[in-house]
Amino acid sequence: MSNVFNGNSQPLIQDPPFVESVNGLLNITLTLEEATISNDVFTMTTRTFNGTLPGPTLILSAGDTLNIQFINQLPSDEGRAYVHNAISAPNEANLHFHGLHVSGEAPSDDVELVIAGGGESYNYSTTLPDNHHPGLHWLHPHRHGSTTLQVFGGAAAAIVVRDEWAEDDNVPDIYQAAEPVLMFVQPMYFDELRGVARESQDSLFQVETTEETVFVVNGQVRPFISASAGDWIRLRLVFAAGADEILRITIPNCDMQLIAKDGIYLPTVPRSIDEAIVLQGGRADILVSCPEPSSSYEILQDGNRLLATVDTDATPSVEKASLPIWTLDYPEYL
């Protein structure tokens, strides 16, 4: 993590680690493992992908093949009974490619697979269709019974299908020029997680904290995003949350323009909004422009919880570029 802080002692937002496809292939070893995450608010021992919160972002293109050697390095659940759709077997796992338009059968996105702890592994392989829509998705375990403790304790990661447009798509330059900023939002309800751990007879999850509810962004608590006044940045939001959760994002005094929801561009871009509503597991791409230099603008959840800030530098404000209306055609599967 960066040692750069603003005047309010907020850390500069950091991208999670990432792996990109090369020549049509993305090969990665993804380990579900115990890790201890520590910051100024909490120290938490939990389940992670490759030891980071969140796990590595996977970046690939339409038509690419994704190969994941998935290794479950959690302890074995031997001696603990599994109860279907009930909290149990905290260390059994699998993977779900949330949002990708791919096969739901092994060796692809098959949530009925069970990869036990103690080092059991499975080789996932899936190929995106050549006409896969560009967009933002995410990856997480999906074993019924252990999902709450694993996913909402931190084991999740973003998936980006690259924006690669044909010349005749006529994408205005401004949409491609806006600086992308991933915001992988993970609400941590520590008291609930402790309760789930007790119910599943788990001793791995442990936390010491000064706040019982914390929304982490890219594994950080209340980071700041650096921008120039008047420029457009592209917030790429993933809400890695549980059932009945709703993310309600406002950025007072900044212009917000929605361009995509749940990994799919709007049929007509942009849409002016005052609040971005993202349901559990959802995603949103929002262009944001804040007006004044040397200022800090709050990114709020539900009007009162600070998630992050947009801090503008001292560069004199430029005239905000207008966003031309853009329409696009969808692939047949949409």
C-alpha positions in Angstrom: 0.0 0.0 0.0 1.1 3.6 -0.6 2.4 5.8 2.1 0.8 8.9 0.5 -1.8 10.5 2.7 -3.9 13.7 2.4 -4.3 16.4 5.0 -7.1 14.3 6.7 -4.7 11.4 7.0 -6.6 9.4 4.4 -4.5 7.0 2.2 -4.3 7.5 -1.5 -6.5 4.8 -3.2 -4.6 1.9 -4.5 -5.6 -0.6 -7.2 -5.7 -4.2 -6.1 -3.1 -6.5 -7.7 -4.0 -7.4 -11.3 -3.4 -10.1 -13.9 -4.0 -9.4 -17.7 -4.6 -11.8 -20.5 -1.9 -12.1 -23.1 -2.5 -13.5 -26.6 -6.0 -14.6 -25.8 -5.1 -16.4 -22.5 -5.3 -15.4 -18.9 -3.6 -18.0 -16.7 -3.6 -17.6 -12.9 -3.2 -19.6 -9.7 -5.8 -18.4 -7.3 -5.4 -19.6 -3.7 -8.1 -19.4 -1.0 -6.0 -18.8 2.1 -5.9 -17.4 5.5 -4.4 -13.9 5.8 -4.3 -11.1 8.4 -5.3 -7.6 7.2 -4.4 -4.7 9.4 -5.0 -0.9 9.2 -5.7 2.0 11.5 -9.3 0.7 12.2 -9.1 -3.1 12.4 -6.9 -6.1 12.4 -8.7 -9.1 10.9 -7.7 -12.7 10.2 -9.9 -14.0 7.5 -10.2 -15.9 4.2 -8.7 -14.2 1.1 -7.7 -14.8 -2.5 -3.9 -14.9 -2.7 -3.6 -13.1 0.6 -4.9 -9.7 -0.4 -8.1 -7.7 0.2 -9.6 -7.8 -2.3 -8.0 -10.5 -4.5 -6.3 -9.8 -7.8 -8.3 -8.1 -10.6 -8.6 -10.3 -13.7 -8.4 -8.3 -17.0 -9.3 -9.9 -20.3 -11.0 -9.4 -23.6 -14.0 -10.9 -25.5 -13.0 -14.3 -26.9 -10.2 -14.9 -24.4 -9.8 -18.0 -22.4 -9.6 -17.8 -18.6 -7.7 -20.6 -16.8 -7.6 -20.6 -13.0 -5.8 -23.2 -11.0 -7.8 -22.9 -7.8 -6.2 -24.2 -4.7 -8.1 -24.3 -1.4 -5.4 -23.9 1.3 -7.9 -23.4 4.1 -7.9 -26.1 6.8 -9.9 -29.3 6.2 -13.5 -29.4 7.5 -13.1 -33.1 8.3 -15.3 -33.9 11.3 -17.7 -31.1 10.6 -21.0 -32.0 8.9 -22.2 -30.1 5.8 -25.8 -29.0 5.9 -27.2 -27.8 2.6 -28.2 -24.1 2.6 -27.3 -23.8 6.2 -24.3 -22.2 7.8 -21.7 -25.0 7.9 -18.5 -26.3 6.4 -16.7 -22.9 6.5 -13.7 -24.2 4.5 -15.4 -25.9 1.5 -15.4 -23.7 -1.6 -15.7 -23.2 -5.3 -15.7 -20.2 -7.7 -18.5 -18.2 -9.4 -17.8 -15.8 -12.3 -20.4 -13.2 -11.3 -21.8 -11.5 -14.4 -19.7 -13.2 -17.1 -21.7 -14.7 -20.0 -20.1 -18.1 -19.9 -21.0 -21.7 -19.4 -22.5 -22.8 -16.1 -21.0 -26.3 -16.3 -17.6 -27.6 -15.2 -14.9 -26.8 -15.9 -16.5 -23.4 -16.2 -18.7 -21.6 -13.7 -20.2 -24.6 -11.9 -21.3 -23.6 -8.4 -22.2 -27.2 -7.5 -18.5 -28.1 -7.4 -16.9 -28.7 -4.0 -13.2 -28.0 -3.5 -12.4 -29.1 0.1 -9.8 -27.4 2.3 -6.4 -28.9 3.1 -4.9 -28.2 -0.4 -7.5 -29.7 -2.7 -7.4 -28.0 -6.1 -9.4 -27.7 -9.3 -8.5 -26.3 -12.8 -11.2 -24.0 -14.0 -11.3 -23.1 -17.7 -13.8 -20.9 -19.5 -13.8 -19.0 -22.8 -15.7 -15.7 -23.3 -17.8 -15.5 -26.5 -16.2 -13.4 -29.2 -19.1 -10.9 -28.9 -18.9 -10.6 -25.1 -19.9 -7.1 -24.0 -17.2 -5.0 -22.3 -17.9 -4.5 -18.6 -17.2 -4.9 -15.0 -17.9 -8.2 -13.1 -16.5 -10.0 -10.1 -15.3 -13.4 -8.8 -16.2 -15.1 -5.5 -16.7 -18.4 -3.8 -20.3 -19.8 -4.0 -20.5 -22.9 -1.8 -23.8 -22.7 -0.1 -23.2 -22.7 3.6 -19.8 -21.1 3.6 -20.3 -18.2 1.3 -21.1 -15.6 4.0 -17.9 -16.2 6.0 -15.7 -16.5 2.9 -17.1 -13.7 0.6 -18.2 -11.2 3.1 -15.0 -11.8 5.1 -13.1 -10.7 2.0 -12.6 -13.4 -0.5 -13.6 -11.7 -3.7 -12.0 -10.0 -6.8 -13.0 -7.9 -9.8 -13.2 -9.0 -13.4 -12.8 -6.5 -16.2 -13.7 -7.3 -19.8 -11.8 -4.7 -21.7 -13.4 -1.8 -23.7 -12.4 -2.7 -27.2 -14.6 -1.0 -29.7 -14.8 -1.3 -33.5 -14.3 1.9 -35.5 -17.9 1.9 -36.6 -19.1 1.9 -32.9 -18.3 5.6 -33.0 -17.4 5.9 -29.3 -16.7 9.5 -28.4 -13.2 10.1 -27.3 -14.2 11.6 -23.9 -15.6 8.2 -22.8 -12.3 6.5 -23.6 -10.2 9.2 -22.1 -11.7 9.4 -18.6 -9.3 8.0 -16.0 -10.7 4.7 -14.6 -10.7 4.2 -10.8 -11.8 0.9 -9.5 -13.8 1.1 -6.2 -14.3 -2.5 -4.9 -16.6 -1.9 -2.0 -16.8 -4.6 0.7 -19.0 -3.9 3.8 -17.6 -5.5 6.9 -20.2 -6.3 9.6 -17.9 -7.7 12.1 -20.4 -8.7 14.8 -22.4 -10.6 12.2 -19.2 -12.3 10.9 -18.3 -13.3 14.4 -21.8 -14.9 14.8 -21.5 -16.8 11.5 -18.1 -18.1 12.6 -19.5 -19.4 15.9 -22.4 -21.0 14.1 -20.1 -22.8 11.7 -17.7 -23.9 14.4 -14.9 -21.8 12.9 -11.9 -20.5 14.8 -10.1 -18.9 11.8 -12.0 -15.7 11.6 -10.8 -13.2 14.2 -11.1 -9.4 14.4 -10.1 -6.5 16.7 -11.7 -3.3 15.6 -12.6 0.2 16.8 -15.6 0.2 14.5 -18.2 -2.6 14.2 -19.2 -1.7 10.7 -16.6 -0.7 8.1 -17.0 -0.3 4.3 -13.6 -1.0 2.8 -12.7 0.3 -0.6 -10.0 -1.7 -2.4 -9.1 -3.0 1.0 -8.6 0.5 2.4 -10.6 2.5 4.9 -11.9 5.9 3.6 -9.2 6.4 0.9 -8.9 9.5 -1.3 -9.0 9.7 -5.1 -6.7 12.3 -6.7 -8.2 14.2 -9.6 -8.0 17.6 -11.4 -10.9 20.0 -11.1 -13.2 19.9 -14.1 -11.8 16.7 -15.4 -13.9 13.5 -15.8 -12.9 10.4 -13.9 -14.6 7.0 -14.3 -15.6 5.4 -11.0 -15.9 1.6 -11.5 -18.0 0.4 -8.6 -18.3 -3.2 -7.4 -20.6 -3.8 -4.4 -19.4 -7.1 -3.0 -22.2 -7.3 -0.4 -24.8 -9.8 0.9 -28.5 -10.1 0.5 -30.7 -7.0 1.1 -27.8 -4.6 0.9 -28.1 -1.5 -1.2 -25.3 0.9 -2.0 -26.6 4.5 -2.4 -23.7 6.7 -3.6 -23.8 10.4 -3.6 -21.0 12.9 -4.2 -22.4 16.3 -3.2 -21.4 19.2 -5.5 -19.9 17.0 -8.2 -21.5 16.0 -11.5 -22.4 12.3 -11.8 -23.2 10.7 -15.1 -24.1 7.0 -15.2 -22.8 5.1 -18.3 -23.1 1.4 -17.3 -24.9 -0.9 -14.8 -24.0 -4.5 -14.0 -21.4 -4.8 -16.7 -23.6 -3.5 -19.5 -23.5 0.0 -21.1 -26.7 1.9 -21.0 -28.4 1.9 -24.5 -28.0 5.6 -24.5 -25.1 7.2 -22.7 -24.8 9.2 -20.4 -27.6 9.5 -17.8 -27.4 12.3 -15.3 -27.9 11.1 -11.7 -27.8 12.5 -8.2 -27.5 9.1 -6.6 -26.1 5.8 -7.8 -28.1 2.9 -6.5 -26.2 -0.5 -6.7 -27.8 -3.6 -5.3 -25.9 -6.5 -3.7 -23.4 -8.0 -6.1 -24.0 -5.1 -8.6 -21.7 -2.8 -10.5 -21.9 0.7 -11.8 -19.7 2.8 -14.0 -20.1 6.5 -13.3 -18.3 9.5 -14.8 -17.6 12.1 -12.1 -16.4 15.7 -12.4 -15.7 17.9 -9.4 -15.5 21.7 -10.0 -13.0 23.4 -7.7 -9.2 23.0 -7.3 -7.6 22.2 -4.0 -10.9 20.8 -2.6 -12.1 17.5 -1.1 -15.5 16.0 -2.1 -17.1 13.3 -0.1 -18.2 10.0 -1.6 -21.1 9.0 0.7 -23.1 5.8 1.3 -26.7 6.5 2.1 -26.0 10.2 2.7 -23.9 9.8 5.9 -21.3 7.1 5.7 -18.0 8.3 4.2 -16.6 5.8 1.8 -13.8 7.9 0.2 -13.2 11.4 -1.1 -12.3 12.9 -4.4 -9.4 15.4 -3.7 -8.7 17.8 -6.5 -5.2 19.1 -7.0 -4.1 22.7 -7.3 -4.2 22.8 -11.1 -6.6 25.6 -12.1 -10.0 24.3 -13.0 -10.6 23.5 -16.7 -13.9 23.9 -18.4 -15.8 20.7 -18.0 -15.9 18.8 -21.3 -19.5 18.1 -22.5 -20.5 14.5 -22.8 -22.0 13.8 -26.2 -24.9 11.4 -26.4 -23.8 7.9 -27.6 -26.0 5.0 -28.5 -24.7 1.5 -29.1 -25.9 -1.9 -30.3 -25.9 -4.9 -28.0 -24.6 -8.4 -28.8 -27.4 -10.9 -29.5 -27.3 -12.5 -26.1 -28.4 -9.2 -24.5 
